[in-house]
């Protein structure tokens, strides 16, 4: 029977060093029950404003996927769903560059009512880029629904038509938000110590 491959000792040592680095656990910021209340309020506002309209909900991936899924399930009105994917953070906790689109909507958007769903509006650069792009698609209307906003970090003005909550300048994770692809699955919103 052949022996299994083992990487060189130096490689194993480097892997062990990476695996043993500990970071403090996320600290609770917004519990599940408060998120549920925010969702119900936002859904009520959206039903009121979009009843009888040709609605397309456009989520900004990846962060907004949990928020958007829960939100659209509460909207008892006809709608279609599409996505954009924009990268601006990389593996860090600060935006690293100008936002880059890696996925654009596939549905026809001309003359339709677009609701952009975002997890968090931080500097405003990513959200502003998405809104400018979608506005060029000539929709009947274009509005933004954000779960969270960090007004103290804003570099680019962004109008948030429907807002869950404003938060201080904390790096938040959970409920779809991540730190280097970790913590998205937390059912609450927490923050990481810097």
Beta strands, then each sheet from edge to edge (+ up, - down):
strand 1: 27-30
strand 2: 55-61
strand 3: 79-87
strand 4: 100-103
strand 5: 113-121
strand 6: 141-149
strand 7: 162-166
strand 8: 171-173
strand 9: 189-192
sheet 1: 1+ 9- 8+
sheet 2: 4+ 3- 2- 5- 6- 7-
end
